[in-house]
Amino acid sequence: IGYLLSPALAVQKKEAWIALGPLENYPIGVPTLFSFTRTTVNGWEKTVNSYGVYVVRFGETNYKVFSNMCTHLSCRVTWKEEEAKYICPCHDGHFGIDGQVVYGPPPAPLREYQTKVEDGNLYLFFTEG
């Protein structure tokens, strides 16, 4: 019985440090999209979800990592260099390079992730849910 029930009772870890690579891979002043996947197991069902974040370096050691999900209805935003804004294609939400709402219906800034640098590599603390 334990063999049959153990997958359904397993607790899946919902948080992790995600490696984004060397900090020098991200040019200063240019939001750079980084995509990654997370696999979750619920009993016998396995699900793979894709996520995206924008890494923005404001200086040699000053950087931030933002979700690419609009805070209005979770559409994916895109950095538009010519407008110097993140634009949400669904309802025309605009965010500044710092993730703050500039225009449109988004009720809050882009989500900012906790980060750290170890041995020159950038990591973000990702939590699901």
C-alpha positions in Angstrom: 0.0 0.0 0.0 2.9 2.4 0.8 4.4 1.8 -2.6 1.1 2.8 -4.3 0.4 5.8 -2.1 3.9 7.3 -1.8 3.8 9.3 -5.0 0.5 11.0 -4.0 1.9 11.9 -0.6 5.2 13.2 -1.7 5.8 16.9 -0.9 7.1 18.9 -3.8 9.6 21.7 -3.1 8.1 25.0 -4.2 11.2 27.2 -4.0 14.7 27.1 -5.4 17.7 29.2 -6.3 17.9 29.3 -10.1 21.2 30.0 -11.8 21.1 32.7 -14.4 24.8 32.5 -15.4 27.7 35.0 -15.1 26.7 38.5 -14.3 28.9 39.8 -17.2 26.5 38.1 -19.7 24.0 40.9 -18.9 24.9 44.3 -20.5 24.5 47.4 -18.4 21.3 49.3 -19.2 19.7 46.6 -21.4 17.0 44.4 -20.0 17.9 40.8 -21.0 15.3 38.0 -21.1 16.3 34.7 -19.4 13.9 31.7 -19.7 13.9 28.6 -17.6 11.6 25.7 -16.8 10.4 24.1 -13.6 9.1 20.5 -13.3 6.5 19.7 -10.7 5.2 16.3 -9.8 1.7 15.9 -8.3 1.2 12.2 -7.5 1.8 10.4 -10.8 1.3 13.6 -12.9 4.4 15.5 -14.1 4.0 19.1 -15.3 6.7 21.3 -16.9 6.1 25.1 -16.8 8.1 27.8 -18.6 9.1 31.0 -16.9 10.8 34.2 -18.0 12.6 37.0 -16.2 14.3 40.2 -17.3 17.8 40.8 -15.8 18.6 44.5 -15.7 22.1 45.8 -14.7 22.1 49.4 -13.7 25.9 49.4 -13.0 28.7 47.0 -12.3 27.2 45.7 -9.1 23.7 47.2 -9.2 21.1 44.8 -10.8 17.5 43.7 -10.5 15.6 40.7 -11.8 11.9 41.2 -12.8 9.2 38.7 -13.8 8.0 39.0 -17.4 4.4 38.5 -16.3 2.2 41.6 -16.3 0.5 42.3 -13.0 -2.8 43.0 -14.7 -3.8 39.6 -16.2 -0.4 37.7 -16.3 0.3 38.3 -20.0 4.0 38.2 -20.9 5.6 41.6 -21.3 8.3 42.4 -23.9 11.1 45.0 -23.6 10.8 47.5 -26.4 14.2 49.3 -26.8 12.8 52.1 -29.1 10.3 53.0 -26.4 12.5 52.1 -23.4 9.6 50.3 -21.8 8.2 46.8 -21.1 4.9 46.6 -23.1 2.1 44.2 -22.3 0.3 43.2 -25.6 -3.0 42.2 -24.0 -4.2 45.5 -22.6 -1.5 48.0 -23.4 0.2 48.1 -20.0 3.5 49.9 -19.9 6.3 49.5 -17.3 9.6 51.5 -17.0 13.0 49.8 -17.0 12.7 49.7 -13.2 9.5 47.7 -13.4 7.2 50.5 -12.2 3.9 51.0 -13.9 4.0 53.9 -16.4 0.7 53.5 -18.2 -2.4 51.3 -18.4 -4.3 49.0 -16.2 -1.6 47.1 -14.3 -2.3 47.5 -10.6 1.3 47.0 -9.4 4.9 47.0 -10.6 6.5 43.9 -12.2 7.4 41.4 -9.6 11.0 41.7 -8.4 12.9 38.6 -7.4 15.4 38.2 -4.6 18.9 37.7 -6.0 22.4 36.9 -5.1 25.8 36.6 -6.8 28.2 33.8 -5.9 31.5 33.3 -7.7 30.5 35.8 -10.4 27.2 33.9 -11.2 23.8 35.5 -10.7 21.0 33.5 -9.0 17.3 34.3 -8.3 15.2 32.9 -5.5 12.2 31.5 -7.3 9.0 30.6 -5.4 6.0 28.9 -7.1 2.4 29.7 -6.2 
